[in-house]
Amino acid sequence: MKDNHGLNKVTPQALLVAFGIIYDIGTSPLYVMKAIIGEGSTIREVLILGGFSCIFWTLTLQTTLKYVVLTLRADNNGEGGIFAFVCFGNLRIPNGCMDWLFGGSTLLADGIITPPISVSSAVEGLRLIDPNIETVPIVIGILTGLFLLQGFGTKTVGRLFGPIMMLWFVMLAVLGIGYISKDLTILKASLLCVPVTGPVSGRILAAGRCIWRTTGAEALYSDLGHCGRNNIRVSWIFVKSCLLLN
C-alpha cells in the first residue's frame, strides 16, 4: 500500500476534485425513490419508510463500509478501481481471471447505464416548464459533450465540476432539512430497517432498485490516484449527509 504519492493529505483543492468526481452518486435522488414507488402505485407510509430504510442501509453498508472504509485500502501503486486491481490480482491470485473478468464487466455495465439515467432524469425536469419538449436530443447532446470532455482526464473534469457539485449537494441538504422540519416521521427509517409490505416480488423489486442508490461508488475507488484516500473519505462524509437529508 502506497501513500498515493502524497495525495492522502487533505487539502481544499483535492476535496474539490473529489466532489467533482463523485457526481454520479449525487444524481441518484433524481430517480431512486420514484423507481422504488413505481408507476401508478399507491403511496403509503410503510412504502416510503421501508424504501428509505433500504436506501439508508445500502449507503451505510455498501458504499461507506465496503468502499470508503475497506476497499479504498486496497490500491495498486496508489491507483484504485477494478481495472487497476485486475493487474494486481492476476499476479498474485491463481486462476482468478474469471473474478476480475466479472468485476470489469459489471463496471462497464454500470458505466453504460448510469450516465443516461442520470442525465435523462435531470432533463425530464424541463417538462414541468413545457410538457411537449423533446428531451432525447438534449440528453444526447449533454452526454456527447461530457464524453468529449472526459478526454482531458478525470482530474480536469473534477476541477470543473467540483464547485458545481458542491452547490448541488448543499442544495440537496437545504431542501431535505426544510421538509424534515415539517414532519420528523421519516427519521424512524434510519433507526431500524422498516419492512416494505406487499407481494414478495414487489419487495424484491424495491430492494433491487435501492442498489441504484449506490451507482457511482466504483468512481470513489477508481479515482483513488487522483484525489487520495483521505480526501475521498472526508468528502464522502459531507456527501452522504446531504444525500440522506434529501
C-alpha positions in Angstrom: 0.0 0.0 0.0 1.5 3.3 -1.0 0.6 6.8 0.0 -0.9 7.9 -3.3 2.2 10.0 -4.0 1.3 12.4 -1.2 -2.3 12.8 -2.3 -3.6 11.5 1.1 -3.0 14.9 2.6 -6.4 16.6 2.9 -6.4 19.9 1.1 -9.3 22.2 -0.2 -8.1 21.7 -3.8 -8.1 17.9 -3.6 -11.5 17.9 -1.8 -13.0 20.0 -4.6 -11.7 17.5 -7.2 -13.2 14.7 -5.1 -16.6 16.4 -5.2 -16.4 16.7 -8.9 -15.6 13.1 -9.4 -18.3 11.6 -7.2 -21.1 13.4 -9.0 -22.6 10.0 -10.1 -23.8 9.2 -6.6 -25.2 12.7 -6.2 -27.6 12.3 -9.1 -29.5 9.3 -7.8 -32.0 11.3 -5.7 -33.4 12.3 -9.1 -34.8 8.8 -9.7 -34.3 6.3 -6.9 -37.4 7.0 -4.8 -39.5 7.3 -7.9 -38.3 3.9 -9.1 -39.0 2.3 -5.7 -42.6 3.6 -5.5 -43.2 2.6 -9.1 -45.6 3.9 -11.7 -49.2 4.1 -10.6 -48.5 2.7 -7.1 -50.4 3.9 -4.1 -48.0 6.0 -1.9 -48.2 4.5 1.6 -46.2 5.4 4.7 -44.7 2.0 5.1 -43.5 2.0 1.4 -41.7 5.4 1.9 -40.2 4.4 5.3 -39.2 0.9 4.0 -37.8 2.3 0.8 -35.8 5.0 2.6 -34.6 2.4 5.2 -33.2 0.3 2.4 -31.5 3.3 0.9 -30.0 4.3 4.3 -28.5 0.9 4.9 -27.4 0.5 1.3 -25.4 3.7 1.6 -24.1 2.7 5.0 -23.1 -0.9 4.4 -22.4 -0.9 0.6 -20.9 2.5 -0.1 -19.5 3.6 3.3 -18.3 0.4 4.9 -17.4 -1.7 1.7 -16.0 1.0 -0.5 -15.0 4.0 1.6 -13.7 2.2 4.7 -12.4 -1.2 3.3 -11.9 -1.1 -0.4 -10.0 2.2 -0.5 -7.3 0.5 1.5 -6.5 -1.8 -1.5 -4.5 0.0 -4.1 -2.1 -0.9 -6.9 0.8 1.5 -6.6 -1.5 4.3 -5.5 -4.2 3.6 -8.1 -7.6 2.1 -7.5 -10.5 0.7 -9.4 -11.3 -2.8 -10.7 -9.0 -2.5 -13.7 -6.0 -1.4 -11.6 -6.8 -4.2 -9.2 -7.0 -6.7 -12.1 -3.3 -6.2 -12.8 -2.5 -6.5 -9.1 -4.7 -9.6 -8.6 -3.6 -11.6 -11.7 0.0 -11.5 -10.4 -0.9 -12.9 -7.0 -4.1 -15.0 -7.2 -4.0 -18.2 -9.3 -7.0 -18.9 -11.5 -8.6 -15.5 -10.6 -9.2 -14.4 -14.1 -13.0 -15.0 -14.0 -13.3 -13.0 -10.9 -11.6 -10.0 -12.5 -13.5 -10.5 -15.7 -16.8 -10.4 -13.9 -15.8 -7.3 -11.9 -14.7 -5.5 -15.1 -17.9 -6.5 -16.9 -20.2 -5.1 -14.1 -18.2 -1.9 -14.1 -18.6 -1.4 -17.8 -22.3 -2.1 -17.5 -22.6 0.4 -14.7 -20.7 2.9 -16.8 -23.2 2.4 -19.7 -26.4 2.5 -17.6 -25.8 5.2 -15.1 -24.9 8.3 -17.2 -28.0 8.1 -19.5 -30.3 7.5 -16.4 -28.8 10.4 -14.5 -28.9 12.9 -17.4 -32.3 11.9 -18.7 -33.8 12.1 -15.2 -32.4 15.7 -14.8 -33.5 16.8 -18.3 -37.0 15.4 -17.8 -37.5 18.2 -15.3 -37.8 20.6 -18.2 -41.2 19.0 -19.0 -42.5 20.9 -15.9 -41.9 24.1 -18.0 -43.0 22.6 -21.4 -44.7 19.2 -21.4 -44.1 18.9 -25.2 -40.3 19.5 -25.1 -38.2 16.8 -26.8 -35.7 15.7 -24.2 -33.9 13.0 -26.2 -31.8 15.4 -28.4 -30.8 17.4 -25.3 -29.7 14.2 -23.4 -27.7 13.0 -26.4 -26.0 16.5 -26.7 -25.1 16.6 -23.0 -23.7 13.0 -23.0 -21.7 13.7 -26.1 -20.2 16.8 -24.5 -19.4 15.0 -21.3 -17.7 12.1 -23.0 -15.6 14.5 -25.2 -14.6 16.3 -22.0 -13.5 13.0 -20.5 -10.6 13.0 -22.9 -8.9 15.7 -20.9 -8.7 13.4 -17.9 -10.8 12.7 -14.8 -8.8 15.2 -12.7 -9.7 18.0 -15.1 -13.4 17.0 -15.0 -13.2 17.0 -11.3 -11.8 20.5 -11.1 -14.5 21.8 -13.5 -17.4 20.1 -11.8 -16.2 20.4 -8.2 -17.8 23.8 -7.4 -21.0 22.9 -9.3 -21.4 19.6 -7.3 -20.6 21.4 -4.1 -23.6 23.7 -4.7 -25.7 20.7 -5.7 -25.1 18.8 -2.5 -25.7 21.9 -0.4 -29.0 22.4 -2.2 -30.0 18.8 -1.6 -29.3 19.2 2.1 -31.2 22.5 2.4 -34.2 21.1 0.6 -34.2 18.0 2.8 -33.9 19.9 6.1 -36.8 22.1 5.0 -39.1 19.1 4.6 -37.8 17.1 7.6 -38.6 20.1 9.8 -42.2 19.8 8.8 -42.5 16.1 9.6 -40.0 14.1 11.6 -41.6 10.7 10.9 -39.0 9.9 8.2 -36.3 9.8 10.9 -37.7 6.4 12.1 -36.4 4.8 8.9 -32.8 5.4 9.8 -33.1 3.7 13.2 -34.2 0.3 12.1 -35.0 -1.5 8.9 -38.7 -0.9 8.2 -40.1 -3.8 6.0 -41.7 -3.0 2.7 -45.0 -4.9 2.9 -46.8 -6.4 -0.1 -46.1 -9.3 -2.5 -42.7 -10.9 -2.3 -42.0 -10.0 -6.0 -42.7 -6.3 -5.2 -40.4 -6.3 -2.2 -37.6 -7.9 -4.2 -38.0 -5.4 -6.9 -38.0 -2.5 -4.5 -34.8 -3.8 -2.8 -33.2 -4.2 -6.2 -34.0 -0.7 -7.2 -32.3 0.5 -4.0 -29.0 -0.7 -5.4 -29.3 2.2 -7.9 -28.7 4.4 -4.9 -25.1 3.3 -4.8 -24.3 3.5 -8.6 -21.1 5.5 -9.0 -19.5 4.0 -5.9 -16.8 2.5 -8.1 -15.8 6.0 -9.1 -14.8 6.6 -5.5 -12.4 3.7 -5.8 -11.2 4.1 -9.4 -10.2 7.8 -8.8 -8.1 7.0 -5.8 -5.0 8.0 -7.7 -6.4 11.5 -8.5 -7.7 12.5 -5.0 -6.1 10.3 -2.4 -7.8 8.1 0.1 -8.3 10.7 2.9 -9.7 13.3 0.6 -12.3 10.9 -0.7 -13.3 9.8 2.8 -13.6 13.4 4.1 -15.7 14.5 1.1 -17.9 11.3 1.4 -18.9 12.3 5.0 -20.3 15.5 3.7 -21.9 14.0 0.5 -23.6 11.1 2.4 -25.0 13.5 4.9 -26.5 15.7 2.2 -27.9 12.7 0.3 -29.6 11.2 3.4 -31.1 14.6 4.4 -32.6 14.9 0.9 
